[in-house]
Amino acid sequence: MPHDCVCGIIPPHMLQRLADSPEHRERALRTLALSEQLRATREVAGVLPRVQPRAGTGRRRAIYDARHQTTLPGVRVRDEGGKPIAGDVAVNEAYDYSGSTYDFFRQVYTRNSIDDRGLKLTSTVHFDVEYDNAFWNGQQMVYGDGDGTIFHRFTIALDVVAHELTHGVTQTEAQLVYRGQAGALNESMSDVFGSLVKQWARNETAAEADWLIGAGLFTAAITGVALRSMKAPGTAYDDPLLGTDPQPADMAHYVTMREDNGGVHVNSGIPNRAFYLAAVNIGGHAWEKAGMIWYRTLTTALSPTSDFQAAADETTAMAAALYGERSVERQAVIDAWRTVGVTPQSHPVTAGTARDETVTVWESL
């Protein structure tokens, strides 16, 4: 099974665009090169036998400082329960936001850390010099400080931290391969739960949320509001340096490309919008029903090669299993996928799971 996830928040196409600029070329190329080194680490983590860690008892965090080097994890500077580090906001944000992500999965979905086995959440800040990315490398989080011209520090946004940690959830569960539609689903799942962690921390309803990924990451020099918009893919930025947000909002505009492992950061806009539409149509807090449907689908129904059609089929079936085949939740999921150009197909589900029934039926959608 392939395990070649380069799970960085900044997509390659954005860095390649920056490499076209003489002013930013060297830094962008270095970031891309370091990303390939992290890919190798991720591949090794994927093929080694999985070690079953001893279950933790609550949050367990460790923050390291790379001191602008590239050796991981670096020097340990803060442990669980330790006091904030004066004058180092990156350390404290990595600590606080990994804690918020842990709390979200524990309290909302009763998940015991990222791997559901009490994994310690390890983070390294101040990676390299002016490093323009944040990564889950298969074992831990890695954060650059940004260049200060285009990007701020990569610990600045809670949803960026939660996005990257969710790659660890996907790695443990569906193991979606990082290419093509499966890879775009992998990225989308991280955007979905990254956004939900932020909404949960702010106690926002689906209608109140901004549905932006990485808001606050750009400096004032960039014309853009975030890296991606789940509500309106393709509208997050339009800047002379970065170009125009290339994400499609539906299958009619699906992008076929070889770069970015077949466009995993680009075409993720399609399932992102499907989740947004389902969440706002269901209403209330998005993590409660829409999020539960997506979480249960990720952890019990998807396989490594699942595509958008499989995601549509399985989330629809899960909505029926959780809330009933005639429920507003199921219809919201169907309508959301249809709006983005994916029609859920007939699927066997256990009807009325929430009503303690056990009759298996076939749905016609």
N, C-alpha and C positions, 0 to 999 in steps of 0.2 A: 504494500500500500504506500503511495507517495506521501511524503511528509515534507513538502518543500515550501512551506508557508513563510513568506517574507512579510511578517505581520507588522508593517509600519503604518502609522497614521497618515503620512504624506505619500501620496501615490507617485510612482516613477515618472508618470507623464508630467507632473508638476516640476520635479527636479530636472528632467530633461529639458523642459522649457527654460528653466533658469540657467542651464548649462549653455544655452544659446547666447546669453548675455556675457560679454567680456568681464564685466564687473563681478558677476556671481559664478562664473564658470568653474573656477578651481574648487570652490566650496561645494557646489552642487555635485561635481564629479566625485569628490571625496566622500560625500554622503552616500552616493550610489555605490561606491566601492565598498564602504563599510557595511552597507546593507547586504552585499553579497557575502561578506564574512559572517554576518549574523545568520544568513541563510544556512551556511554550513553548520553552525552551531545548532540551529533548529532541526536540520536533517539528522544530525547525530542523536539529538534528544528523541527524535521520532522513532529511530530504529533500535535504540537500546531497550532492553527489557524494562518494563515499568516496575518501579519500586513502590510498594505499598507503604506509604508513610504512616506513622502512628497518628491516630486521630488527635487533632488538636482540641483544646478546650476553650473555644472562643477565638477572638482575633489574635493572630500571631504575625507581626510585621517586623521586617528588618530593612533599614535604609542604609545604603552604602554610597560613598562619594568616590567617583572615578578620578577626581582631581585632574580632569581634562586629559586623561589617558584613555586607552581603549581596552585595558585589561579588566575583565569582570571577575568578581563583583566590585572590587575596589576596597576601600577602607570603611569598616562599619562605623556609622556615626549616630545611629538612633535605633533602639530596640523597642519592642512592645512595652508601653507604659512609660517610656523615657520622656524626659522633658523636651519641649521644642528647642531647636537649635537657634540661638540668637543670631540674627543677621543672615540666615540661609533659608529663604522662603521656599526654594525648590525642595529641600529636605522635608520641610514641614508640610508642603502641599502633597508630596508623594506619600507621606505618612497618613495625612488626614484623608486623602481621596481614596487610597487603597482601603482604608478602614471603612469609608462610606460604601464602597463597592462590596466589601465583605458583608457589611450590615444589611445591605439591600438583598443580596442573594439569600442570606440566612433568615431574615425576618419575613421576606415576601414569599420565597420559594422553599424555605427550610433546607437550603443547600449548605453543606459544611465546607466552606471555602470554595475556591475555584474548581478543584478536582472532586469536591464532595467527600473528601477524606481528610480534611483539616490541613491542607497544604499551607505552609508558611508563605506569606506574600513578601517576596524579596524585590526590592527596587534599587536601581543604581541611578544616581543623578550626576550631573556635570560630566557626561560622557563626551570625550573628545573636545575639540575647540570649535565653537560656533556650529555645533552639529544640529542640522535641521530635520530632526525626526524623533519619534518615540516608538519603541518596539516591545512586543512580547516575543522573546527569542526561544520559546518552548519551555523555559524554566523560570524566567524572571522578567521583570520590567526594566527597560533601559530608556533614559530620558536625556535628550540633548538640551542645551541651553538656548538654542536658536541663535540666529545671527544678529538680532537686534534691529535689523533693517527691514526684513520681510516678516520674520517670525519672532514672537516672544518665546520665553522658555516653555518647554513642552509639558510642564506640570501645571500650567496655568488654568487648564480647563478640566473640570471633573469628568465630563463626558469623554474626553480623550483618554484619561486614565482608565475609566470603566470600559471603554471600547477595547483597549488593548488587553485588559485582564479578561474580557469575555472571550478573546481568542483562546485563552486557556480552558474555558468551559467547553467551547466547541472542540478543542483538541481532545478533551477527555470524553466527550459524548459522541456526536455525530461524526466527528473527524472528517468534515467536509474537505475534500482535496482542494488545494489552492490554485485552481485554474478553471477557466470557462465559467459556466453558470454555477457549478458547485462552489467555486472560489468566490464568485459574486455573492452567493448566499452566505458564505463564511463572513465576508466583509459586512453584509447587511445585518447579520445577527449581532455583530459587534456594534454597529450603529444603533440598532434597535435597543439593545440593553444599555449601551452607553447613554442614550437619550433617556431611557427609563430611570436609570440611577440619578441623573440630574433632576428629572421631574419629581422623583420620590424625595430627594433631598430638599427640594423647594416646595413640596406639597402642592404641585400644580396639577390641574386637570388636563386632559388631552386638548381641550379648547384653549387653555391658557399657555401651554408650552410653546416654545419657539421652534422646536423640531429642527434645530441647527446643530451640526456636529463641528466642534472646534471654534465656537464663537469666542472671540477674545484672543485667538492665537495670532491673527494678523496684526502687524503694526499699523499705525495710522497712515503709513505711506502706501498701503495696498487698498485698492478699490474692491471691497468684498466684505461680506458679513461673517463668513465661516468657510470651512473646507467643503461642506456639503449641506444641502437642505433636503430633508426627508419629505417635507411638505411640497416643495417645488424643485425637484432635481433639475440641474442646469442653470440655476439662478444664484448660486452662492457667491460667485465672484466673476468679475469681468475687468481684468487689469492688464495693462501693456506688458508687464513682466511675466505674469502667470498665464495669460491668455484667458479664454472664456471657459467657465465650468462646462465640461463635456458630458455630464451625466444625462442619460435619457430618462424620460418620465414614463415611457410605455414601450411595449414590444415593437411598435411600429418604427421606433427610432433606435432599436437595439444596435449596438456598435460591435462590428466584427473586427477584431484586431489581434495581432500576434503579441504586441507589447503588453506589459502588465499582466502576464500570465493569462492572456485572452481577455483583458479588460475587467479584472475583478474589482477594481476601485471605480470603474466607470459604470458598468451595467448594474452594479449594486443599487443604483438609483431606482430601478424598477421594483424590486421587492421592498425597498425602503418606503416607497410611496404607497405600496399595497398595505404595509403595516400602518402607516399614518392614516390612510383612509379608513381602515377597519377600526382603529382606535377612536377616531373622532366620531365615527358613526355609532359606535357602541356607547361612547360618552363616559363621563366620570374620570377616574384615575386610570390611565392607560396600563399601568402595571397590573391592575387587578384582574381584568378579563382578557383584553387583547394580549397583554404580556403573558398571562398564564397559558393562553392558547399557543403562542409562539414558543414559550419555554418548554412546555410539555412536548411540543412537536420536535424541538431541537434535541431533547434528552431521551425521547422514546421512539420517534417515528422516522427521522431522516437517516440516510445512509451516506457513506463517503462520496458517492457520485450523484446524489440527488440534484435535480435541476429545478428550474422555476415551476415547471408543471407539477413535479412531485411536491414541492413546497405548497403550491396552491391546493393540491389534492389532500395533503396531510393536515394542513391547518384547517381546512374545511371540515374534514372528518373529526379532528380534535375538537373543534367548536361544537359539533353535534354531540360528541361523546360527553363533553363537559356540561353543555347547556341545553341540549335537546335539538333534534333535527329540524324542528319548526321554530327555533329560537331566533331572536333578533340578532344574537351574536353570530350565529352561523350565517345568516343572510348578509350581515355586514361584511364578513370575510369573503363570501362569494362575490358580492358587489365590488369589493375592493380589488380583488384579483381580476375580475372582468374589466374594470376600468383601466387597468394597466395592460390589458391585452392577453391575459392568461385565463382561460375558462376552466375552472375545476371540473374534473371528470367524475363519473360514477365511482363510488368508493365504498367498500364495506366498513361499517362502523358499528360499535356497540351503542345502540340508541339508549338515551336516557340514563347514562352513567350517573349523572347527578341526581337522578330520581330512583337509584338503586334497582334498575332493571338490567337484565342481562341478555336481551334478545338481539341477535345480530341481524341487521337489515341491510339492503342495498339501496343506496341513494341515487336518485336521478337529478342531475343538476342542470 
